[in-house]
Amino acid sequence: MKKSLKQAQSADDKRRMEKAGLKIRRILVPLDFSGLARQALNCAVPLARKYKAKISLVHVVPPALIMAAFPGEGSFLPVNNNDKAFLRSAKLHLDKLAARLLPGKLLGRKMVREGNAAFEVVQAAKVLKADLIVLSTNSRSRLQRAMFGSTAERIVRHADCPVLTVRRQTGTSAKQMLLSEKPAYPAGLPWNRILVPLDFSLSSLRALEAIVTLAQPCGARLFLLNVIEPNPYSTGMDGSILVLPDYTMARDAKSQLPRIAHHFVPASVPVTPLVLRGRASSVIVETAAQNGVDLIVLSTHGHTGLDRLLLGSTAEQVVRHANCPVLVLRKIPKKRN
């Protein structure tokens, strides 16, 4: 009887998530053979178990480069990286990792692709029709990030499906996972304190609606955060600038958050409403650290081109700086008939 009740609850949670626009049936996890990338499975496996999803693994072989014969010129010559033996070796290694790291009932497809890591992961997600990408991220120096960007940020920017990023850890537990023949994954969803930034847009409310089904099973507390940023508006009459007073925006936000919680969040899920001031990405990261948050869930409005160049993306900034996992739910525009 207990088993049937749990199955019914899990099925109900699944329906609610899909109704909110988040379904988890096919999960894609990129592995780079470093070992630390496997930490993404600590989140992917519990999700796959709960929603009876399959986990596919992808490894991207980068195009090899060698320095030119004239070191002063700083140019590179591409090396033919289509060697069948090399790619076959990568596939064999991925097969061994899959057998070692994943229970057979959770294992989906295995793919080895060649090219730019971010591009190939996004393409693999399209080929596999993945509902979620779960990947680990590592810290890079400011110079490296300025020159090359971040693979995780590029995947967040271009993927059509949600992306869950997991910051790589180098402590004792991480080393144990590398040495373990059969890693012990969390029995349930590993989140107890979840931060959901809300700007009161439809996409952010859908993110809240979807994540409630993750908060309930693990008894997690939800932190609903609204960030007040300086926001100038042109009046359109004489070109003057009208700035809505911070206290007015804060007052409205403080009255809105409890109403939203009452509408979207069951009474069994504890909620902490927060209204803070500052730059959104910085406030989100700082709030997560101060409150011991172990998952940030946010939606991206999908700025492209010049908007992204000038304004950047709050989601990408949070992925870059947050120490806890970040789930980014991408808003996909509807196709016109």
N, C-alpha and C positions, 0 to 999 in steps of 0.2 A: 504493500500500500504506500509506504513512504517513497519508494522508488517511482511509482506512478505519479504521485503528487509532485515530486521534483521534476519529472519529465514534463508534466503539464505546465508547471511554472516556467521552465526553461523555454518551452514552446511559446508561451504567452510573451515572455521577454523578447523572444526572437521576432514575433509579430509586431510588437511595439517598436522595436528598433527599426524594422523595415518600413513601418508606417511613417516613422520620423525621417526616413531617407538613409538609414545606415543598416546595411545588411552585411553579415559576415559568414560567407560560405567558402570563399577561396582567399587564402592569405598568402602573400608573397614575402619571403625573407631573403634578402641578398646576403651572401657570405663571401668574404674576401680571403679566407684561409688564414687570417691572422690569429684566429682563436678568439679574440675579444669581440668580433662581430657576432659570435654565437649568443651573446648576452641578450640579443633581441628575442631569442627563443623563450626567455623567462616570461615575456609578455605574450608572445604568439601562441605558445602551447596551452596556457590556461584559457585563452580566448577560443582556440580551436576545440578544446574539450567541451567548453560550455555550450558553444553554438554548433557543435558537430561539423566543424569546417575542416577543410584540407589545407595543409601547409606545403606550398611549393617553394623550392630553393633555386636561386639563380646565382651563378658566379660569372663575373665579367672579367675577361682576360684583356688587360690594357694593351694597346699597340706598343710594341717595343721601340725604343729610340736609342741611338748611340750618338756620341759626340762625333763631329766631323774630324777629319784628319788634321785640320788646322785649328788648334784650340783657341787662338785669339779671336776667331770669327764668331764663336758662340752659336753657330748654326747646328741643326740636327739633321740626320739622315734617317728616314724610316727604314725599319728592317721588316722583311717579309715575315709576318707573324702567323701565317696561315698553315704552319707546319702541322700536318695531321697528327703526328706523334705527340706534339706538345699539347694540342687540344684534347687528344684522347687521354693523355695523362691527367689533365684537369678534370675531365668527366669521371674518370675512375676515382680520383680523390673525392669528388663531390658525392659519388655513390657511397663510398665508405663513410663519409661524414653523415650522410642521410641515415644510413643503417645504424650508426652509433648514436646519433643525437635525437632521432625522432621515432616514436612508436609507429609501427607499420600502419595502424588504422588512421593515423593523422597525416601520413605522407601523401602528397600530391605529386606533381611533376618535378623533374630536375632539368635545369637548363644551364648550358655554358654558352655565353655570348662573347663576342669580341668587339671592343670599341671603347667609347667614352662611358664611364661607369653610370653616371646619372641618366644619360640618354638611353642606354641599353636596359636599365632597370625599368624606366618608364615604358619602353617598348615591350618588355617582357610582361609587364602588368597588363598591357592592352591585349597581348596575344593570349594570355591566360585568363583574361576577363576577371582580374583580381578585384576583390571588394575592399582589400586593405593591404597596404605595404607596411611591414614592420622592419625597421632597420636601426642599427646602432650607429651612433655618431661619436666622433672623436674630437678632441680639442686641437686646434691648430693655432699657430702664432698669428698675430695681427698681419704681419707681412705676407705669410702664406695665404691667409684668407683674402687679403686685398688683391693678390696676384692671381689666385686660382679659384677663389670662391669656395663654397662648400658643396660637396656632393649631396648631402642631405637637404640643404636649402634648395638646390636645383630640382631635386625630386619633388619636394613640397610645392615648388613653383609650377611644375609642369605636369604632375600626375593627375589623372582624371579621377582617381579614387582617393579616399582618405589615407593619410600617412601617419603612422605612429613612430616617433623617434625615441630611441633609448640611449641615454648618455653612457658611454663605456666607462666601466669602473676597473681600476687596476689593483684593488685590494686583495685580501686573502680569499674571499669568496669567489672572486673572478678567477684567481689562479686554480682554485679547487675545481671549478667548472672545466678548465682547460685539461686538467689531469684526469678527471673522472671519465671512466669508460661509458657509463650511462648516467648522464646528469639528472639530478633530482629537481624537477621543476615545481613551482608552487602548486599546491593542491587546488587552490581557488584563485580568483582574480586578485592580483597583488596590490590593490589600491584601497587605502583607508581614508584618504583625505584628497578630495578632487576639487580643483579650482576651475570654475567656468566663468571666464570674462564675458560680460554681456554689454552690448551697445544698444540693446533693444531693437535691433534689426531682426527681420524674419529669420535670416540664416543663423544668428546667434541663439535665437529661441529654439530653433530646430536642433541645434547642437545640444542645448540643455535637455530637450525632450528625449533625444537619443541616448544621452549619457545616464539618465536616471536608471535605465535598465542595467547599467553596469554598477551603479552605486548601491542599488538595493541588495543584490545577492551577497556582497561582502560587507554590508553594514557601514558603508562609507559616509563620511560627512561631506556635504557640498558647500563650497565657498563660492557665493555668487558675487562677482566683482564688477562694479561699474567704475570706469576711470574718467574723471573730468579733465579734459584737455582744453587749453586755450583754443577757442574756435571762432575766428573772425568771419563775419558775414557782410557782404556788400549790400547796401540798402537798395541799389539799383536806381535811386533817384538822383542823387548829386555826387555819387562816387564815394561818399563817406563810408567809414567802417563802423559797424555796430557789433559790439562784443557782448554776448549774453553773459550776465554776471555769473561767476562761479557758484555763488550761494544759491542762486535760483536753480541752476542745473543740479546741484547737490541735493537741494530740497526735493526736487521732482524725482531724482533717482532713488532717494531714500524711501519715498512713498511708493514707488513702482516695484522695487525689488520684492517686498513682502507679498504683493499681489501676484507677481509672477511665480514666486515660490508656491503660493497657495494653489495656483492654477496648474502648474506643471509638475510639482514635486509631491509625492505621497507624504502623508503625515509621519510615516515610519522612517523617513530619511531626514536626519538632522541637517539644518541649513544655517549657515552664517552669512548674512548679507554684509557687503563691504562697499563703501563709496569713498574713493581716494582720488587725489589730484596728482597730475604729473604726466609724463610721456607714457603712453599706454604700454609699450613693450617693457620698459624699465620697471614700471609699477607692477606689472604681472609677474615678472621674474622675482622681484624683491618680495612681493606678497607671498609667493609660493615658498620661498626660502624661509621667511619669518614664521609661517604657519605649518611648516613641516609637510607641505603638500607633496604627494607622490604621483600625481598625474594632473596635467593641465590640458583642458579640452577647449579648443577654440575653432571658430570658423574663419575662413579667409574669403574676402570679397572678390579675390581674383583680379587685382589690378594688373594691367599689362602695359608694355611699351613705356611711354614717357611717364605715366603715372608711377610705375614701379621705380623708374630711374630717379625721379625727383623725391618721391615719398617713401620708397622702400616698402616693405611689407611687415606689418606687426607680427604675423605668423612666423616669418623667416627670422626676425630678430629674436623672438622667443625661443625658437628652435636653436638658434646660435648660442644663447646665453643660459638657458634654463638647465639646472642640474638634474631635474626629474624628467620622466618621460613626457612627451608632448604629443597629443592626438590632434591632428589638423583635419578638419572636415571641410573639404573644398566645395564651394558653391558652383554647381554646374549649370550654366544657362540653358534654358529650354530652347529646343530647335524650333524655328519658325516653319510653318507649312508653306 
